[in-house]
Amino acid sequence: MNTLNKIDFLLKKLFNLNRSLISKDNIKTLNYIKKEIPINIIGLKSGTKVFDWKVPKEWIIDEAYIADIHNKKIIDFKNNFLHVLGYSRKINKVLTFDKLKKNIYLSKKLPSSIPYRTSYYKKNWGFCVNLNQYKDLKKRKKLKVRIKSRFENGKMLIGELLVKGKSKKEILISTYICHPNMANDNLSGIILNTLLAKKLFKKNLNWSYRFVFHPETIGALVHLKLRSKQLKNVIGGFVLSCVGGKGQYFYKKSFDENHFINKLVINYFKTKNIKLNVSNFDIHGSDERQYSSQGFKINLSTISKSKYYEYKEYHTSKDDLNFVNKENIYKTYKLYLDIINLIEKQEIYENTVKFGEPKLSNYNLYPSIGGSILPNKKNINYLDYILWILFYSDGKRTKEQIFQELNLKRKIYNKILDLLIKKKLLKKI
Ligand code: ZN
């Protein structure tokens, strides 16, 4: 199956699943991914403390409907999982519309759609409907309301695949698997992550790549807790969110404005002449919030096609397989492969002397070069360049970024770099 057909296949297979924080359909989703790439499935049990949070119970739901007094179903979650408020508790009652309406949710920006609402951490119940359905319910005097659900101890699951490269330093590519019945947010991200991993798997790579799939927010924290040691190797990466819509490309920078991936992505779009809306990092958004939080500070950015919050179908039933198509996901897929290719070409060095300036005479650098002024640079000499390169080589700036800072001839730059590598003052990360 070619990639386009594979995208189409996965869109259809995985769209109609009731994904949530912990649910049977999360396992189904991970098992489908596992058919494509050899992910490990890891996780933590309900009730486990995760930093300031706690892994919730599994939500098991068998039925959710509103019927008239003759038992004719008007709203049924079997037609669309969005009809029921995520993590609804059970209810079995006959109510007047006036009593029922405080538990009914409508989409303000797109009334013809069913909105997506959840109540993960507060016990509640509710139904989400479109305006016509709302009007239909309003006509009835009494309504039968039934949600057959329960909460049990379960396990929050994470799918992960580490593709090892020459360097043990990693690029993290993360996506979330907790949204039911919606395509751009975030089935598109699940499919893209799967296909990128599939493409990179078994390739001869310079960097290592860690692909992860978990529920949003709490899932990211579970991952950070389970893999705190390994994630210290991450030098940057992406959160895949909303990557297959009809709208424009959008880039949300990681928190460190000068991070090489920010520069690289923006420059890529410029060179390719593709319109890109760029925003700085902010504390709203997806799992970059957790990965970038205190204690971790991992630089993750996001390239979206129709960005969350900004398209009217967002978090509604209209974010469906008409809004997202295989061609748009494929476009983003190709673009990511190009960007990964550019990341692969980046070299990063670190100063091997961890504290203080290296004593250059110990390396036979000081006396032999000191005083030798470069003819074309008025004030800076060889020794200064050595010191600047060592200063900038913090294991974060790329070779290219340091070159841009220094304003010297590439030939001379490479020569100094080679010398410092030979003297074991610089080490490739
Ligand atoms: Zn969302």
Boltz pocket constraint, residues with backbone or C-beta under 6 A from the ligand:
constraints:
  - pocket:
      binder: B
      contacts: [[A, 179], [A, 185], [A, 308], [A, 315]]
      max_distance: 6.0
